[in-house]
Amino acid sequence: MDTRKHYAAAVSAFVVWGFFSLPLRALKAYTAGEILYFRIAASVIILLVILLGLRRHKLKQDVARFKSFTILQRKKLLALVLGGGALLIVNWLIFIYVINAINIKTASFSYFICPVLTAVLGNFILKEKLSQGQWVAVVLCIISCVLLALNSVAELGYSFAVALSYALYLISQRSSNGFDRLSVLFVQMVFALLVLSVAFPVLVNVVPHTVHFYGIIVGVAGVFTVLPLFLNLYALNGINSTTVGILLYINPLMNFVIAFLVFGETITALQAIGYAIIVVALVVFNYPNLQKLRSRLASSAMQS
């Protein structure tokens, strides 16, 4: 099977996410709560249009599958799905706040350590084994975090909060039970919207009235939320999740570049050492998968 289109889809998804800080910074005048609330509201509308217009057959299959479950299975599934929705609220709220109130490099670092943190949590929660090399990478990550903490405990804390909330989300969603991931995301977004609507007076100080705000929000929901998920779904039809996980690092790398070149952020010598160590840790952690990716790319090139 020619997987070039699937690789292109995966790369495109993470390139799109790599530019996410640009529209968020354009909304810096608004609070994280305001941006989050209207992002989720717009995402619900867009997902509803897509599900009813383009994936109605998938939606019907998901409804029928859910009805076939026992009451206990339904409760367990709903707990995982709605729990995932709650984790997305936490992750997105902190991430938006970090981008606009702290700095972009702090948000970027969180997605460097997130895959490693996910693997460690998977080891303890799901009993997924790590190799000796991966444990070495984990130790290197800890050393990197200690160095960054010496520079700024607050920044490391924010990075860890973003990484932990998303790692827990990924673990909670490991098993899709055969449901379409866009259907699951729609349920999570509806749940998140209901929760945030209850907290509306706290989250939203003043309801925005500008076309500028809602234009960017629709772009954030469509281009930076739903579109990358579509691309990821397509990519996973042709390449495995491990390969997609490696390509994920395109996102934080691009964020780092944007932080320094576009927004003029700087790093201290201590931070530079910490970031260098985390890069080494990621290479060590992903070395077996990088070898497999190299073989697949070579095979794909030969087929073409």
Backbone torsions as a table, in degrees:
resi	resn	phi	psi	omega
1	MET	NA	131.9	177.3
2	ASP	-76.0	114.6	-174.9
3	THR	-103.3	9.6	-176.7
4	ARG	-59.3	-40.4	179.5
5	LYS	-65.6	-33.7	180.0
6	HIS	-71.1	-40.0	175.0
7	TYR	-63.6	-41.8	179.5
8	ALA	-62.0	-38.8	179.2
9	ALA	-65.1	-44.0	-179.9
10	ALA	-63.9	-46.6	179.2
11	VAL	-61.8	-42.7	179.9
12	SER	-61.3	-39.8	179.7
13	ALA	-59.8	-45.9	-176.4
14	PHE	-77.7	-26.4	173.2
15	VAL	-66.6	-43.4	177.4
16	VAL	-58.6	-48.9	178.9
17	TRP	-62.8	-27.2	179.2
18	GLY	-65.2	-24.5	178.8
19	PHE	-93.6	4.7	-172.8
20	PHE	-59.6	-30.3	-178.0
21	SER	-65.2	-24.6	-177.4
22	LEU	-66.0	-53.2	177.7
23	PRO	-67.0	-31.3	178.1
24	LEU	-65.4	-42.7	178.0
25	ARG	-65.2	-28.2	177.1
26	ALA	-68.1	-16.6	178.9
27	LEU	-107.6	22.3	-174.5
28	LYS	-60.4	-24.2	-179.1
29	ALA	-71.6	-13.3	-178.3
30	TYR	-104.3	156.5	-179.1
31	THR	-75.4	160.1	178.3
32	ALA	-60.9	-37.0	179.5
33	GLY	-64.1	-40.9	179.2
34	GLU	-65.9	-45.3	179.3
35	ILE	-62.5	-45.2	-178.3
36	LEU	-62.2	-47.2	-175.6
37	TYR	-59.1	-49.8	-176.0
38	PHE	-76.5	-25.6	173.2
39	ARG	-63.9	-45.9	-179.3
40	ILE	-68.0	-40.2	178.8
41	ALA	-60.8	-44.2	179.0
42	ALA	-66.6	-37.5	179.5
43	SER	-64.3	-39.3	178.1
44	VAL	-60.1	-45.8	-179.2
45	ILE	-63.6	-47.0	-178.6
46	ILE	-63.4	-44.6	179.5
47	LEU	-64.4	-38.3	178.8
48	LEU	-62.7	-43.4	178.6
49	VAL	-62.5	-43.5	-179.1
50	ILE	-66.1	-45.6	-177.3
51	LEU	-65.7	-41.8	-179.0
52	LEU	-78.4	-29.3	-176.2
53	GLY	-92.7	-38.1	-172.7
54	LEU	-116.7	-21.5	-174.6
55	ARG	-130.5	34.8	-178.3
56	ARG	-61.7	-36.1	-180.0
57	HIS	-65.4	-38.2	177.3
58	LYS	-66.2	-40.9	179.9
59	LEU	-62.8	-42.0	178.7
60	LYS	-64.3	-41.0	178.0
61	GLN	-62.6	-40.1	-180.0
62	ASP	-66.2	-41.2	178.9
63	VAL	-63.4	-43.7	179.7
64	ALA	-64.6	-40.2	179.8
65	ARG	-64.9	-41.9	179.5
66	PHE	-62.3	-41.4	179.9
67	LYS	-65.0	-26.2	-178.7
68	SER	-78.1	-11.6	-179.0
69	PHE	-76.6	154.4	172.7
70	THR	-74.3	167.2	-179.6
71	ILE	-60.0	-40.8	179.5
72	LEU	-64.6	-41.5	178.7
73	GLN	-65.2	-37.7	178.8
74	ARG	-64.8	-43.0	-179.9
75	LYS	-63.1	-42.3	179.6
76	LYS	-64.5	-43.6	179.7
77	LEU	-63.6	-45.9	-180.0
78	LEU	-62.9	-37.5	178.1
79	ALA	-61.6	-43.1	179.8
80	LEU	-68.6	-43.9	-177.4
81	VAL	-67.6	-48.6	-178.4
82	LEU	-71.3	-33.9	174.0
83	GLY	-61.7	-39.3	175.5
84	GLY	-63.0	-38.8	176.9
85	GLY	-61.8	-40.9	178.3
86	ALA	-64.6	-40.0	179.2
87	LEU	-67.0	-35.2	176.7
88	LEU	-64.9	-38.8	176.7
89	ILE	-57.6	-49.7	-178.7
90	VAL	-62.5	-48.2	-177.2
91	ASN	-62.0	-48.7	-177.3
92	TRP	-67.4	-38.6	-179.1
93	LEU	-64.4	-46.7	179.8
94	ILE	-66.6	-42.0	-178.3
95	PHE	-60.7	-46.1	179.2
96	ILE	-62.5	-42.5	179.0
97	TYR	-62.1	-44.0	-178.6
98	VAL	-63.7	-44.6	-179.8
99	ILE	-58.8	-45.6	-172.3
100	ASN	-94.2	-21.5	-176.5
101	ALA	-113.5	-21.7	-179.8
102	ILE	-108.6	-93.1	173.1
103	ASN	-166.8	164.9	-174.9
104	ILE	-74.5	-35.6	-177.0
105	LYS	-64.8	-30.1	176.0
106	THR	-66.4	-42.7	177.0
107	ALA	-65.1	-38.4	-179.6
108	SER	-65.1	-42.9	-178.6
109	PHE	-59.6	-33.6	-178.8
110	SER	-60.8	-34.5	-179.0
111	TYR	-87.6	-6.9	167.4
112	PHE	-76.1	-42.5	-176.4
113	ILE	-86.9	-14.5	-175.8
114	CYS	-58.5	-47.5	179.8
115	PRO	-61.3	-38.0	178.9
116	VAL	-67.8	-43.6	178.5
117	LEU	-62.7	-38.9	177.5
118	THR	-60.8	-42.7	-179.7
119	ALA	-65.2	-40.0	179.5
120	VAL	-65.2	-45.7	178.0
121	LEU	-63.4	-38.3	177.2
122	GLY	-62.2	-33.8	178.1
123	ASN	-64.2	-41.0	-176.4
124	PHE	-86.8	-35.7	-175.7
125	ILE	-88.8	-46.8	-176.0
126	LEU	-101.7	1.3	179.7
127	LYS	61.3	33.1	175.9
128	GLU	-84.9	123.8	-172.6
129	LYS	-78.4	143.5	173.7
130	LEU	-109.2	147.1	177.9
131	SER	-77.6	168.6	177.8
132	GLN	-60.9	-39.7	178.6
133	GLY	-62.1	-39.1	179.3
134	GLN	-67.8	-35.7	176.8
135	TRP	-67.6	-33.9	174.4
136	VAL	-61.6	-42.5	178.6
137	ALA	-63.0	-37.9	178.1
138	VAL	-62.1	-43.3	178.1
139	VAL	-62.2	-41.9	177.5
140	LEU	-62.3	-38.7	176.7
141	CYS	-61.7	-41.1	179.4
142	ILE	-63.5	-42.9	177.9
143	ILE	-61.5	-43.1	178.1
144	SER	-59.9	-43.9	-179.6
145	CYS	-64.7	-38.2	178.1
146	VAL	-62.0	-43.8	179.4
147	LEU	-63.4	-41.9	179.2
148	LEU	-68.4	-32.7	177.3
149	ALA	-66.1	-35.3	177.5
150	LEU	-63.2	-29.1	178.4
151	ASN	-82.1	-43.8	-179.7
152	SER	-161.3	107.3	178.7
153	VAL	-65.2	-37.9	-178.2
154	ALA	-62.8	-46.2	-179.0
155	GLU	-63.2	-43.0	177.5
156	LEU	-62.9	-39.2	179.0
157	GLY	-60.8	-43.2	177.9
158	TYR	-65.5	-42.3	178.5
159	SER	-60.3	-44.2	-178.6
160	PHE	-66.0	-38.2	179.9
161	ALA	-64.3	-42.5	177.8
162	VAL	-65.0	-46.7	-178.2
163	ALA	-64.1	-44.0	-177.4
164	LEU	-65.9	-44.0	-179.0
165	SER	-63.7	-38.2	179.9
166	TYR	-76.6	-35.4	177.2
167	ALA	-61.9	-43.9	178.0
168	LEU	-64.8	-36.2	176.8
169	TYR	-62.4	-46.9	-179.3
170	LEU	-60.8	-42.1	-179.9
171	ILE	-65.8	-40.4	-179.4
172	SER	-67.3	-21.5	-177.3
173	GLN	-106.4	11.3	-177.8
174	ARG	-55.0	-39.4	-179.6
175	SER	-104.8	115.7	179.9
176	SER	-88.9	-8.3	179.9
177	ASN	56.5	27.3	178.2
178	GLY	83.3	1.6	-179.9
179	PHE	-83.6	147.0	176.3
180	ASP	-64.7	131.9	-174.4
181	ARG	-66.8	-27.6	176.7
182	LEU	-71.8	-33.7	175.3
183	SER	-64.7	-43.5	178.4
184	VAL	-62.3	-44.6	179.9
185	LEU	-62.4	-37.8	179.2
186	PHE	-61.7	-44.9	178.3
187	VAL	-61.3	-42.1	179.9
188	GLN	-64.9	-39.3	179.6
189	MET	-68.4	-38.5	177.1
190	VAL	-63.9	-44.7	177.9
191	PHE	-60.8	-45.1	179.5
192	ALA	-61.6	-40.2	179.5
193	LEU	-64.1	-39.5	178.6
194	LEU	-64.5	-44.3	179.3
195	VAL	-62.8	-46.9	-178.2
196	LEU	-68.6	-28.3	177.2
197	SER	-66.0	-35.5	175.8
198	VAL	-64.8	-37.1	-178.9
199	ALA	-92.3	12.0	-175.1
200	PHE	-52.5	-46.2	-179.1
201	PRO	-61.4	-27.3	179.5
202	VAL	-82.9	-39.1	-175.5
203	LEU	-76.9	-40.1	-172.3
204	VAL	-110.3	110.8	178.3
205	ASN	-72.9	-49.0	178.6
206	VAL	-138.9	131.2	178.5
207	VAL	-68.5	121.4	-179.6
208	PRO	-61.7	145.6	-179.1
209	HIS	-123.8	10.0	-175.1
210	THR	-98.1	145.6	175.9
211	VAL	-64.9	-33.8	179.2
212	HIS	-56.8	-47.1	-178.6
213	PHE	-63.2	-52.1	-174.8
214	TYR	-71.6	-28.6	175.2
215	GLY	-63.4	-45.4	179.1
216	ILE	-68.6	-38.9	179.3
217	ILE	-60.8	-44.1	177.8
218	VAL	-62.5	-39.9	176.5
219	GLY	-63.2	-42.2	178.5
220	VAL	-62.0	-43.6	-178.4
221	ALA	-69.6	-43.6	-176.2
222	GLY	-81.3	-52.4	-173.3
223	VAL	-81.1	-37.7	-173.2
224	PHE	-105.5	1.1	177.6
225	THR	-122.3	-62.3	-173.9
226	VAL	-77.2	-45.1	-177.5
227	LEU	-58.0	-49.7	178.8
228	PRO	-60.8	-33.0	178.0
229	LEU	-66.9	-39.9	174.8
230	PHE	-58.8	-47.6	-179.2
231	LEU	-62.3	-39.5	178.6
232	ASN	-65.0	-42.3	178.3
233	LEU	-60.1	-43.1	179.3
234	TYR	-65.1	-43.6	-179.1
235	ALA	-60.3	-41.1	-177.2
236	LEU	-69.6	-13.1	175.3
237	ASN	-75.5	-17.5	-177.5
238	GLY	-122.7	-22.0	179.0
239	ILE	-130.7	155.5	-174.0
240	ASN	-79.9	166.6	-175.2
241	SER	-67.3	-27.3	178.5
242	THR	-64.1	-43.9	178.5
243	THR	-63.9	-44.1	177.8
244	VAL	-60.8	-37.9	179.1
245	GLY	-61.7	-36.5	177.7
246	ILE	-69.2	-43.6	-179.5
247	LEU	-64.9	-20.5	178.3
248	LEU	-54.8	-29.7	-177.0
249	TYR	-67.1	-11.3	173.8
250	ILE	-58.7	-39.2	-177.1
251	ASN	-59.4	-60.2	-179.2
252	PRO	-65.8	-30.5	177.1
253	LEU	-62.6	-44.3	178.6
254	MET	-65.4	-37.9	178.4
255	ASN	-62.6	-38.9	176.9
256	PHE	-61.7	-46.8	-179.5
257	VAL	-60.3	-44.9	179.5
258	ILE	-64.2	-39.9	179.9
259	ALA	-58.3	-42.8	-175.7
260	PHE	-83.4	-43.1	-173.3
261	LEU	-84.4	-35.8	-176.2
262	VAL	-93.3	-44.3	-174.3
263	PHE	-104.6	2.7	173.1
264	GLY	64.3	28.7	176.9
265	GLU	-72.3	153.3	-178.9
266	THR	-126.4	165.9	176.4
267	ILE	-130.0	150.9	176.5
268	THR	-83.6	169.5	178.0
269	ALA	-61.1	-39.2	-179.9
270	LEU	-64.5	-41.4	178.0
271	GLN	-64.9	-39.6	180.0
272	ALA	-60.2	-41.6	178.0
273	ILE	-65.0	-43.2	179.2
274	GLY	-61.5	-43.3	179.1
275	TYR	-66.5	-38.3	178.9
276	ALA	-62.6	-41.8	179.6
277	ILE	-65.2	-38.9	-179.6
278	ILE	-66.5	-33.5	176.8
279	VAL	-64.6	-44.9	177.1
280	VAL	-60.3	-43.2	-179.7
281	ALA	-60.8	-40.8	-178.8
282	LEU	-68.4	-37.5	177.1
283	VAL	-64.4	-45.3	178.8
284	VAL	-62.8	-44.9	-177.2
285	PHE	-63.1	-40.1	-174.4
286	ASN	-100.4	8.5	-173.8
287	TYR	-55.4	-48.4	179.1
288	PRO	-60.3	-39.7	-179.9
289	ASN	-71.2	-33.0	177.0
290	LEU	-65.0	-38.1	176.7
291	GLN	-63.5	-42.6	178.6
292	LYS	-65.6	-40.4	179.2
293	LEU	-63.4	-41.1	178.4
294	ARG	-60.8	-42.0	179.7
295	SER	-65.5	-41.2	-179.4
296	ARG	-66.0	-40.9	179.4
297	LEU	-64.7	-40.1	177.7
298	ALA	-64.3	-42.2	179.0
299	SER	-63.8	-42.1	179.3
300	SER	-64.2	-37.9	179.7
301	ALA	-66.2	-37.9	179.9
302	MET	-67.4	-37.1	179.8
303	GLN	-67.2	-30.6	-179.0
304	SER	-79.5	NA	NA
